[in-house]
Amino acid sequence: MNKTAVITGATKGLGRALAEVFAARGFDLCVCARTEADLQIMQSEWSTQFPDVQLHIFPADLGKKSETQEFAAFVKSTWPQVDVLINNAGIYIGGLVSEEREGTLETMLETNLYSAYHLTRALLPAMVPHKSGHIFNMCSIASFMAYPNGGSYSISKFALLGFSKVLREEMKQHGIKVTSIMPGAAWSDSWRGVELPEERLMQAMDVAKAVWGCYDLSPAAVVEELILRPQLGDL
């Protein structure tokens, strides 16, 4: 049986790059995204691109606890064991705390923090008994550095890093690794249409390869936190 990886928000950008990196190394995948049509397209392309791995798709808006739990149930009904969990789903709404629309903080927390919290809790029973596994939480430069117009997005990412740190301490005794990935600007849908030289931002695959590097270590070592930035610095 192939090893297994769960990746949220996997049809575009960084999530898609992560899925490709793990599939290329023989992992079967369970992925989710909000748009079912995007998942269907991904599955169709996968049959040619990665014929030796299985891709299980599930439409879900992880900003909703009930749908997060439904996705977790789908994963557990598909596999008895999860080897890798990548909490990648997220949303960005820029603005100032003093000016952003009412409800923005709740939206950011529900998608960027609560989804990871609820999915991780639901899937730990598929990891802990096996004394192995690796959880990646896709944080951000905004998880440790406030910046103009970051608003509630940055608050939610600070919180995600806090969750990841707590989880790391709890999972040590169970043989499960926890890594916080904190990338700066990388080309994705969020940057579509921005007129900048291609080399000014990282490629999504740069981040995905770095995640694989964190995974591909002996059981005795763990990368607790990884910061990646464009070579020319933050925007």
N, C-alpha and C positions, 0 to 999 in steps of 0.2 A: 504494500500500500504506500502511495506517495505521502509525503508530509503534507500538512494542511495549514492554510493561512486564511484568516478572515480580514478583509480590508473594507473599510467603510468609505463611501464617497469615491468609488473606484472607477468611474467611467471616463473621467476627464483629468487633465492636468497631473498633479502629483500623484493622486490616487491611481490613475491609469499607469503611470510610470512604475509605481510600486508593484502593481499587479503583474506587469510585464517582467520585471526583474525576478520576482519569485516564481512565476510560471516558467521562465526560461531555465530555472534551476530545478524544475521537476515537482513543484508544489501544486497540489490541487487547491482550488480557491473557492471560498464563499464570499460574495461581494454584494453590496447593496448601493443603491442610489435612489434619488427621489423620482427620476424619470424612467418609466419602464421601457420606453422606446430606446433610450440610450443603452440600457442593459441588454435588450434584444440585439442591437447592433454589435455590441461588444461580444456577445456569445457567438454570433454568426462569424465574426472575424476570428475569434479564438479557435474555431474548428479547423481553420487553415493554418493559423499562425502557431498554435500550440496543440497539435493533434493528440499528444500523449498525456495531456493533463485534463482534468475535469474542472469546468467552471460552473458553479451553482450561483444563480442570480436571484435577487429578491428585492422588489421595489419597496422602499421604506423612507419615510421622512423621519430622521432620527432626532429632529427637534420635538418629536412627540414620544413620550415615554411608552405609550402602548405599542407603537410601531417598532420602537427599539426592542421591546420585549418579544414581539412577534418575530423579528429577525433573529434574535438569540435562540428562540425555540426552533426556528428553521435550521439554524446551524447545528444545534444539538441533536435534531432528528436526522441530520445528514451524516454526522461523524460522531464517534464516541470520544475523540480526542482532538483538541486544537493545539497545534504547535506554535503558531504565531498569530497574534492579534495586533492589528494596526488601526488605532483609532484616528482616522484621518478626516472624517466628515467635519465640515465647518462652514461658517458663513462670515462674510466681512461686510460691515456697514460702518463707514467712516463717519466721524463727527466729533463734536465737542460734548463733554459730559453736560455742560451748562446749556447746550442748545439742542441736543439730539431729541428726536421724537419720543414721546412717552411710550414705554414698552420696549425700547431698543435693548436695554440691559437684559430684560427677561428673554428676549429672542436670542441674544448672544449666548447667554448662559445655557439655555435649553439645548442649543445646537452644539456649541463648542465645549461645554463642560458636562452637562447632564447626560448627553448621549454616551460619552466615554465612560462615565461613572456607572450608568445602568447596564451598558453592554458588558463591561468588564466584570461586574458583579455576577451577571447572569452566566458568563462563560467560564469563570474560574472553576466551577465544578468539573469542567472538561479539561482542566489543566492541573490543578492541585494534586489529585490522586496519582498522577503520573510523574510527579516530582520533576517536571521539566516544562519548558515553554518560554516564550519571549513576548512581552507586551511593549509595543511602541506607541507612545502618545505624541502626536504631531502638534507640538507647541509652536513657538514662533519667537523671533527676536522680540516681539511685543510682549513675551512672557516675562521678560526681566528688564526691559527698557521702555519707559514711557516716551511717547513722541507726539508731536502736534497732530490733531485730528484722529488720534487712536481711539479715544472715547471708550465706550463699553466693550469694543472688540478687545482692546488691550486688557481691560479688567477681566474679561472671560479667559484670556490666555494666561494671565498671571495665575488665575485660579486653576487652570488645567495643569500648569507646572506644579502647583502645590499638591494637587491630587496625585500627580505622577511621583513626586518625592515621597509622599506618604505610602503609596503603593509599593515603591521600591523597598522601603523598610519592612513592610509587612510580608513581602513575598520572598525575602532572602532565605528564610528557613524552609521554604517549600521548593527550592531549586528553580524558581521562576525568575527570569531576568526582566527588568523594567528599564526602558530607555526613553528619555525625553529628547526629542529631536526639535531643534530650534533654528529653522531656516530663515534667512532674510529673503529678499525679493527674488522670486523665480518665475519664469514665464508660465502663465496659466490663464484661464478664462478671466481672472481678476485683472489682468494686465492687457487684455485684448484691446487693440486699437490705440495703445499708447505708442507715441512716436519716439522710440529710443533705439539705439544700436542694439543688435541682438546680443552682443557680448556684455552689455551693461547689466543684464540680469542673469542669474543662474538658469540652467536648463532643469526642467523637472527631473530628468534622468540623472543629473548630478546628485540630487538629493536622494533619489531612489537607490543609486549605487552606494551612497554613503550609509544608508540604512542597512543594506545587505552586508556591508563591511562590519557594521556593529553586530549583526547576527552571526556572521561567520567567524566566531571565536570559539575557543575551547570552553567547556563548562566552568572552568575556573575563573574566567574573566568576564566582566560586563562593562560596557560603556554606559555610565549613568546619565550623562548629558552630552549632547553634541550640538555645537553651534556652527552653522554654515552661513557664509555671506558672499555676495558678489565680490570678485577680486577688487573692483574699484570702490567697494564700500557700500553702505546703505544709501538708499535714495531719500 
